[in-house]
Amino acid sequence: MITTLLLALAIQDTSALTLGRAVERALAQHPSVAAARAARDRAVADAGDVGSLRLPRLLLEGTLTRYQEPFLVYPLHGFPTAGAPDATQLPIFDRTLAQGGLSASYTLFDFGQRGARLRAARALGGAAEAALGAAELQLLARAATGYLRVLTARQTLTAQDQRLGALDAEAQRTRRLFAEGKAARVEILRVDAERARARAERIGTVTQLDVAEHDLAQLTGLPYERIHGAPLAAATLRDTTAAADTATGARTALVARAREASPELLEARRRADAAEAGARAARATRFPEIRLASAIVDRGRAAGDFRAEWQAGVAVSYPLYTGGSRTNQIRRADADARGAAEQLRLAELTVAQGVDRALAAVREAHARVAALGSAAEQSAEVARIERLSLEVGSGTQTDYLDAEANLLRARASLIEARHAEIAARIELARITGDLSSEWLARAIED
């Protein structure tokens, strides 16, 4: 109820959507997390079901049977002997028999089979819990990346609009000079071709923006119109220098942290534990089971005359021959255990590789931001100078158009690099298990 209310309020809110709010909405409504949460709940229920095998079983049952011919009402525990008080009493027969009973059974010893099955079920419960954590981190990263994609496309579109404005101004200037006989027609054709190229690039960016906004709408559960029409708060790293220094200087510590806290690795570890426990449970089937059983049985006719008696006993169960089923079950369980152990090793390698890739991405993006920031400033100055030179007649239109194109490329690349650095930091935090809404609030400023 609270979550539904929060979602309803968020839909009605027309203020700027922030990265933190987008992530919170995704975590609250996306089906991937809901499905992982349901799988976790089922694993917990499975563990409880297996754990109940360690407790006694109580069974209450009753039957009412109609026979074609009269049947013995009470079991014969002996025959009357001559001279006994009940020597003349004959067994009672009836066509309608009633029987009720309360029975109890308990497996006294099974050579560790139940304990191994319980450990396997609990390990699978831990794996499901880790899978839920992994699903939440993956969704969080997807939502953040989707938000950044929309920001990148919107800011790139703004830069393209600025370029189109400059080209429109140049087109007006060129046509005025042509009308005055001071410019050749080829200059008009050149600037018109550049404007057409800029419009084509803008159409591509608009298409990318539309796809990114639809993706973000699906992730957050908001209507597309709400995403398309709402402003998005800019997202920047609070301290890019410290972030880059930390990322580049602590590879060993980050790998160790990822191996300790990565939900994917934790899931693989729990599944390996479950597979090993399952193999032990399968091997325990080679030994017999010892069970205790007792019951109170009440028998009688439809007309009454009920008599109750108790039963108690010990049973030993051992299948002598199963046609190879038991052997194959053990082999299958052992193979599952070996496969899960290798999957764990693979997950450890994957985590280490993920840390290396994320670190490389952080270093590359940070370096690109620094270089492209300077390039954008220089390109803006070059474009300004070429514009002035063109107005005073000492420059050429080709040089100015080239300068404007370079300025757009520098600005677009800088926008992408800044958001790529944020995305790389988010991915590194996801792999190491540090990613959360709180981490985003600390590391990224909306």
N, C-alpha and C positions, 0 to 999 in steps of 0.2 A: 504494500500500500504506500509506504513512504517513497520507494523507488519510483512508482507510477506518478506520484504527486510531483516529485522532483523533475521527472521527464516532462510532465505537462507544463510546469512553470518554465522550463528551459525552452520549450517550443514557443511559448508566448513571448519570451524575452526577445526584444529587438536590438539589444546592445551588441557590441562587437563580440564575436566568438573568439575565444582564446584557445591556445594549445591545451591548457589544463582542462578546460571545460569539454573540449572535444574528446579528450582521452577518457574523462569520467563518464561521458555519455556512452562511448563505445563499450567500456567495461560493464556498464549497467544493462545494456540491451542486446549486445551482439550474440547470435546463436552459438558461435564457437565456444565461448566461455560457458554459456548455459549448458551445452552438451557435455563439456568436460566436467562441470559441476554435477550433472546427473550421473555420469560414469563414476565419479568419486563416491557419490551416495550409494550407488549400487555395490561398489567394492566394499564399502563399510558394512552394508547389509550382508554381503556374502561372507565376510569375516565373522559376523555375528552368527550366521547360520552354521558355519563350520564349528565355531566355538560351542554351540549348543550340543554338539556330539559328546562333549565331556560330561554332560549332565544325564541323570536317569530319564527314561522315557516312561510316561504314564499314559495308559490307553483305557478309555471307557467305551464299551460297546454293548449293544443289545441286539438280539435277533428274535423274530417271531416267524416260525416256519409251519406250514401246513403240509402234511404228508397224505399220500393216497391211502395208505394203510396205517393203522396205529403203530407208533414207534416208542421205543424205550424212553421214558421221561428222565430217569436218573441213571447214571452209569452204575454198573455192577461192580462193587468192591469185594464181593465174595458170595458164596452160596449158603443158604441156611443149613444148619446141621441139626440132626435129630436131638430133641431134648432142649434146644435153645429157646429162649423166650419168643423169638421172632421166627421160629421154625415154620410157622404156617403162613408167614407174610410173603406174598408173591410180588414180583416186579410189577411196576405200574406202567401201562402203555396208554398213549393218547395220540390223536392225529394232529393236534395243534400244540406245538411246544414253544416255550419262551425261555430265553436264556440271556442273562446280563452278566457283565464281569468287569472288574477293574484289574488291570495287569501293569506290572512294572518290570523294566529291564534295564540293565546297565552293563556296558562293556568294561569288564574289569581290567583287562590287559590286552593290548594289541601290538606290542613291540614298537611303540612310538609312532604308529600310523596317524592317529588323530592329532598328536602334537605337531607332526611335520605338516599335515594339511592345514592346521591352524596358522603355523608360521608362514606357510605359502600364501594363505588368504590375507594375512595381515601385511605381508610384503607387497602383495598386489594392491592392497588398500593404500599403502604408502606410495606405490607407483602411480596410482590414480590421483592422489593428492599432488604429486609432483607434476603430473600431466596437466592438472588444472593450473598450477602455477606457471607452467610453460605456456599454456594457452593464453593466460592473462598477459604475460610479458610479450608474447608475439602480437597479440591484439593491440597492446599499448604501443609497441613499436610501429605496427601498421597504421594505427590512427595518427601517430605523430608524423610518420612519413607522408601519409596522405594529406595532412594539414600543410606540411612544408611544400608538397607538390603544388597545392593550390596557391600558396604564397608565391612560389617561384614563378608560376605562370602569370599571376596577376602583376607582379612587379616587372616581369619581362614585357608584358603587354603595355605597362606604363612607359617603359623605356622606348618601345617601338612607337607609341603614340607621340612621344617627344621627338623622335626622329622624323616621323611623318609631318609634324608641325614645322620642323626646320625645312624639310623638303618642299612643303607647300609654300613657305615663305620664299624659298629660292625660285620656285616655279613662277610666282607672281613677279619677282624681281626680273627674271629672265624675259618674261613676256612683255614687261614694260620696256625693257631695253630693246627687245626686238621691234616693238612698235615704234620706238624712237630711231630705229636703224642702227643701234649700237651693239647689237648681238646677232649672231648667226642663228639660223633655224636649227642647226644641229645641236645647239645648246639647249633649246627647248625639248628636242627629242631625247637628249641625254638625261635631263632631269625628270622627264615624264617616265622614261624607262626605269629610273631609279625609284620613283614613287610607286610604280606598278610592282616592282620587286619587293619593296617594303610592305605594300598592302598584302601581297601573297604571303610573306613571312608572318604578318599579323594574323591572317586567316588561320595559318597553322597553329599559332599560339592560342588563338581563341578555341580551336578544336581541342587542343591539349587541356586547356582550362576547363572546358565543358566536361571532358572525361574525368579530370581530377575532382571536380566538384560533385559529380555523380558518385564517384567512389567514396568521397568523404561523407556524403549524405547517407550512403548505405552503412558505412561504419558507425556513424553516430546515431542513426535512426531518425535523423531530421529530414523533413521534406526538402527536395532539391531546391524549391523556390526559396526556402529559408537560408540555405547555404549560398545560393546564387545571389541573393539580394543583400546578404549580411556582410558587413565589413569584418575582416579578420585582423586580429592584433598581430603585429610583427613579432617574430621570435628571434632572439639573439642570445648567444652564450654570455653568461655574466662575466666570465674571466677566461678569454680564449688563450692567453699566454700560459696561465697556470694549468689550464686543462691540457694543453699540448705538452707541457713539460712533464706533467704527471703521467700522461699516456705513453710518452716515449721513454721514460726512464725506469719503468717498473714492470717489465714484461714478465719476469719470473714470478713476482708477487701476484700479478693479474691472472696468470695461468693457474697458480695455486688457489686463488680465490674462486676462479671459475670452476675448478674441479671440486671445490667444496660446496659451492652454492648454486651452480648451474642446475636449473630444474630438469633439463633434458638428461644431464648426467645422473642426477639423483633418480630419475625415473628408470634409467637403464640399470642402475645399481640395485634398485628395489626389485626389478624384474629378474635380475640374475639371482638375487636371494630367493625369490619365489620359485624359480625353476629348480634351484638346488634343493629346497625344501620339498618340492614336488617329487624329485627323484628319490629322496629319502623315504617319502611316503609310499612310493611305488615299490621300493625294495622291501619295505616292511610287510608287503603282502605275501612274501615267501614264508611267513610264520603264521601260526594259528591265532585265532581270537578266542578269548575266554570271556564268557558272558554270564551274568547272574540274572535270573528271572523269577518272578513271583506273581501270583494272581489270586483273586477271590472271584469265584464263579457261582452265580445263583441260577438254579434251573427250576423249572416248573411247568405246569400246564396253563392253558388259557383260563381255567377255572380257579387257579391258585396253586396251593400246595408247593410253594417254593422252598428249596433247600440250598443252602450256601455251603461251600467248602473252599479251603485254601490250597494253594499249590506253591512250591518253591523248588528251585533247582539250579544247577550249574551246567552250562553248555560249552563245548569246545567245538570250534568250526575251523576246518582246514580243507580247502579244495585240493584233492589229490591230483586231478587232471583237468586242465582248462583248454586243451587243444592248442597250446602255445600262446594263448591270450595274455596270461600273466607275464611271460617272458618278453613278449613284444611291448607290453605296457611299460615294463622296466627299461627296455632299450629306448623306447620313445622318450621317456622322461629323462634318461641320461643324455640323449641327443639334445633335448630342449635345454638342459642345463649347460651343456657345452656351447650351444649356440648363443644362449643368453650371456655367457661369460665373454664370448668373442664380441658380441654386440656392445658390451660394456667397454671393452678395449677400444672398439671403433669409436664409441662416443667420447672417450677420453682424448683420442687423437683428433676428433672433429672439434672438440672444445678448444684444444690448443691451437689448431689451425684457424678457428674462428677468432681467437684473440689476436693472432698474428695479422690476419686480414684486417680486423677492425683497427688495430694499431697503425697499420700501414695507411688505411683510409683516413684516419685522424691526422697523421703526419702530412699526407698529400694534400688534404683539404685545407689544413692550416697554412701550408706553404703557398697554395694557390690563392687563398684569400689575401695573404700579404702581398704577393706579386701582382695580382689582378687589381688590388686596391690602388697601388701605385700606377698601374697601367691605365686604369679608368681616369685617374686625375690627369695624367699626361695626355691621354686621348682627348679629354675635354678641352684642355688648353690648346692642343693642336687644332681641334675643330674651331675654336674661337679665333685663333690667329688666321687660319685659312679663310674664315668668314670675313674678317676684317680686310685681309689682303684682296679678296674677291671684290669687296665693296669699293675699295680705293683703286681697283684696276691693276694691281701688281700681282695678283694670284690668278689661278685658273680654276674653272668650274670643276674639272676632273679631280684636282687635288682636294677641293672642298668636299665633294661627294665621297671620295675615298676616306677622308677624315671622319665624316659623319658615320660611314659604315663601320669604321674601326671603333668609333666611340660606342656604337650600339653593341658590337660584339664584346667589347670590354665590360660594359655595364651588365649585359646578360650573363656573361661568364662569371662576373663577380657575384651576382645574385645567386647563381647556381652553386658556386663554391661556398658561400656562407651557409646556405642551407645544407649542402653536402657535409660540411663540418659538423653541424648539429646532428644530422642523421648518423654520421659515423660515431659520434659520442654516444648517441642513444643505442646503437647496435653494440658498442663495447659494453655499455652498462647492462644490456640484456644478456649478453653472453656470460658476464661475471655474476649475474643474479642481483645486481644493484638497482636495476631499473624499477621505478615505481612512480606513482603520482607525486610523492614527496620529493623524489630525486629530480623529477622534471621541474618542480617549483624551485629547488635549490640551484639547479644548473642552468635553467633557461629563463630568460626574462621576457614576459609578454609585453 
